[in-house]
Amino acid sequence: MIADTRHNLLETLSAISALAPEMRFGQLMATLGFLAEDASEHTIWEIEDGELLRVMEAHRTELAARKTSEIAPTPAKTH
């Protein structure tokens, strides 16, 4: 159903925004547009909602992994 997909898109957008608070909203939308075009060869105007959701979920996963690696303690050097 379209309403469910749109709801998921908005939830994912909110999650991405929380993971990248330094980005202005326009930057966030532009980034998603570039990622969508890379992944689907469709512009943000042309991409189907389900396909955009997959792109956004992949981006959210990547951002979360980066945050996790930033938080993880660096192993001590042994010399």
RAGI-V959257 format. One record per residue. N is the residue number from 1. D_CENTER is the distance of its C-alpha to the mean C-alpha in whole Angstrom. Layout:
[[N;D_CENTER] [N;D_CENTER]]
This chain:
[[1;22] [2;20] [3;20] [4;18] [5;16] [6;15] [7;15] [8;13] [9;10] [10;11] [11;11] [12;7] [13;7] [14;10] [15;8] [16;5] [17;8] [18;10] [19;9] [20;9] [21;12] [22;14] [23;12] [24;14] [25;13] [26;14] [27;12] [28;9] [29;10] [30;11] [31;9] [32;7] [33;11] [34;11] [35;9] [36;10] [37;14] [38;13] [39;12] [40;15] [41;17] [42;17] [43;16] [44;14] [45;17] [46;18] [47;15] [48;16] [49;14] [50;14] [51;13] [52;10] [53;9] [54;9] [55;7] [56;4] [57;6] [58;6] [59;3] [60;4] [61;7] [62;7] [63;7] [64;9] [65;11] [66;12] [67;13] [68;15] [69;17] [70;17] [71;19] [72;21] [73;24] [74;26] [75;29] [76;32] [77;34] [78;37] [79;40]]
